[in-house]
Amino acid sequence: MRRRLGAARRWHTEHRRLVRRTLFGLVVGAVVLAGGTVASVSWVRGESDGHLYSEADVPAAPVALVLGTKVDADGTPSPILAARLEIAQRLFERGKVIAILVSGDNMNADYNEPEAMLRWLVDRGVPARKVVLDYAGFDTYDSCARARQIFGVERATVVTQSFHLPRAVALCRRLGIDAQGVGDDSAKQYSRTWRFGSLRENGACLKAALDVLSGREPAHLGRHETGVEDALRDV
């Protein structure tokens, strides 16, 4: 009996120690995560400071880089994506960009963001020869890295929603593109989507910082593509 009681006491003692260690580890992890998030948000803001413009005031650049997002089941851009494309269309019409690089997800044959963006722009008068497609822009980091490494973009105006813009511009600039940005605010009417997107930026900034620090390569690279160069020459 005494042996069983002693074993039980030892088990409870070890169990309490394990619980305390686990809780301590969780608290330390949460503190580190919170600190990293705050630092990464600060980095994004500092990197993009002075490079975010209104549509009316943005300087001219050779290329508009439009970042992809959800395409509806019928193959048309979601309202959030259409708002980005409207800005790019107006920048092109006003001569503030010469070519438009649309970068998005084409992970499988049934889902194609770049083709949907191309159709939207062409239907509204942008010549197809001025629209260049990047089918492997699976996230913001990949889109920025591929714009520089695959398409040779050196200077660009990034177009996305305003809550996403600082991170996109910061990544492009850190990855070698002299980037400025124009953000859309019209999509605030979709309040739930806007709130969710704004909230997730904190975590996304931490991921962006880790991607930069690790120097990871995009999911897909490959040979140099001349689409942007061809579009810029065709004046």
N, C-alpha and C positions, 0 to 999 in steps of 0.2 A: 504493500500500500504506500509506504513512504517513498519507494522508488518511483511509483506511478505519479505521486504528488510532485516529487522533485522534477520529474520529466515534464509534467504539465506546466510547472512554474517556469522552467527553462524555455519551453516552447512559447509561452506567453511573453516572456522577456524578449526573446529573439524576434517574435512577431511585432512587438511594440517598436523595437529598434528598426526593423525593416520599414514599418509604416512611417516612422519619423524621418528616416533617410529618404524615403520616396517623396514625402511631402517637402522636405528640404530641397531635394533635386528639382521638384516641380516649381517651387518658388524661385529658385535661382534661374531656372530656364525661362520662366516668365519675365523676370527682371532683365535678363540678357536680351530676350526677344523684344521687349518693350524699348530697351535702350537702342538696339539695332534699328528698330523701326523709326524711332525719333531721329537718329543720325542719318538714316537713308532719306527720309523726307526732307531733312535740312540740306542734304547734298543735292537732291533733285531741284529744290528751290534755288540754291546757289548757282547750280550749273545752267539753269534756264533763265535766270534773272537777266533782264535786258534784251531778251530774244523772243518775247511773246508780244504779238501785235494784234490790233484790230484789223479787220479785213480792209478797211479804208487806208490804214497807215502802213501796212506791211510793205517793205521794200521789194522791188522786183528780184526774182531769182530764176535760174534756168528751169528748175523742176519743182513741181508740186508732188509731194509724197503723201498719198492718201492711204491711211491705214484702214484695213478691212475690219468688219465686224459682221454681225448676223445678217444672213440672207434668208428671206422667207421661203416657205415650202414651194411656192410657185416660181422661185428663181428670181424674184425681184428684191432689191435692197430693202432692208428694214428702214423704218423712218429715221433711226439713229444714223445708219450708213448713208441714206439719201441726203441727210443734212450735211454731212461731210462732202459729198459729191457736189452739192449745190455751191459750196464755197469754192471748190476747185474749178468748177465750170465758170463761175464769175471771175476768178483770178485769170483764167485763160482768156476769156472774152475781153478783159481789160488790159491784156498784154503784160500782166504781172508775172506770168509763167509762160514758158514756151512748150513744155511737155508735161504730161501727168503720168507719174508712176503709181499704179494701183497695186497694193501689196496685201494679199490676204490668203485665206486658207482654201486649199484644194486637196484636202487629205484623201478624199475618195471621189469616184466618178459622179456621185449623186449630189455633191455639194461643191460649189465653185464661186467663191467670192469675187475673184478678179474678173471672170467673164461677166458676172452680173453688173459689176461696176463699169466695165467697158460698154455694155449695152446701154446702160443708163446714160452715160456721157454721150455716146454716139447718137442716141435718140434725141438728144437735146442740142445737137449741132456741133459737138466737138469732133474733129476729124479723127478717124480711127488710127491714122498714122501717127497721131500725136499722143496716143495713149499706149503706155507700155505696161505689160502684165508681169507681175511677180507672183507665181503660184505657190510659193513656199514661205509666205509671211505668216508663220503659225503663231507668232506672238510679236510684241512690239520690238523686243530685242532682235529677233530674227529679221524683221522687216528693215530695221535700221542697219544692221550688219550687212545684209545682202544688198541693200541699196548702195552701200559703199564698195563692198568686195566684189560683187557680181556685176552690178550695173555701172560702176565707176562714178557714182554721184558724188560730187565734191561740195556742191552748194544747193540747198533746197529749202522750200517752205513746207513744213509739216502741217497736215490738216487732220484734225480730229476734234472730239468734244473738249471743251475748255478744262474739265476736271482731269482729263487724260493728257493734256498738252504738255505740261511741264516735264513729266516723265519721258514722253516721247522725244521732246527736244533735247533733254539732258542726255538721253541715250545716243541719239544721233550725233550730238556734238562730241561726246566721249569716244564714239566709234569712228571719228574722222570726217564727219560732214559738218560744214559750216551751216548750221541749221537755225532757222527762225520758225516761228509757228503762228498759225491762226486757229483759234478755237471757236467751235459752235456752241452757242447758248440756247438756240431755239428748241433743242431737245429737252429743255427743262420742263416742258409741258408733259413729258412722260415721267412723272414725278417718281414713281417707284423705281424705274430703271435708272434714273439720274441719281437717286439716293444710294442705290446699291453700287453703282459705278464709282461714286465719290468715296464711299466707305472702303471699297476694296483697294483703292489707290494706296492706302497705307501699307498693306501687305505687298502690293505690287511694287512699291518703291523699294522695299527690302529685297525682293527678288531681283529687281533691276541692279541694285548695288552689288549683290552677290554675283550676278552674271558678269558685271564689269570686272569685279575683283578676280573672278576665276578665269576671265578671258575665254569663256566657252565659245565654241564655234556654233553657228546656227545648225539646226537639225539637218538642213540640206545646203550644201555649197555647190561646187561644180565649176565649169569653165566660165570665163567672162562672156557676158551677153552684151551685144551692141545696140540693143533696142533704144536706150536713152540717147546714145550718141547719134543714131540715125534720125530720131525724132527732132533733135536739136539742129541737125544739119538741114533738115527739110523745112526751109523757111519761105 
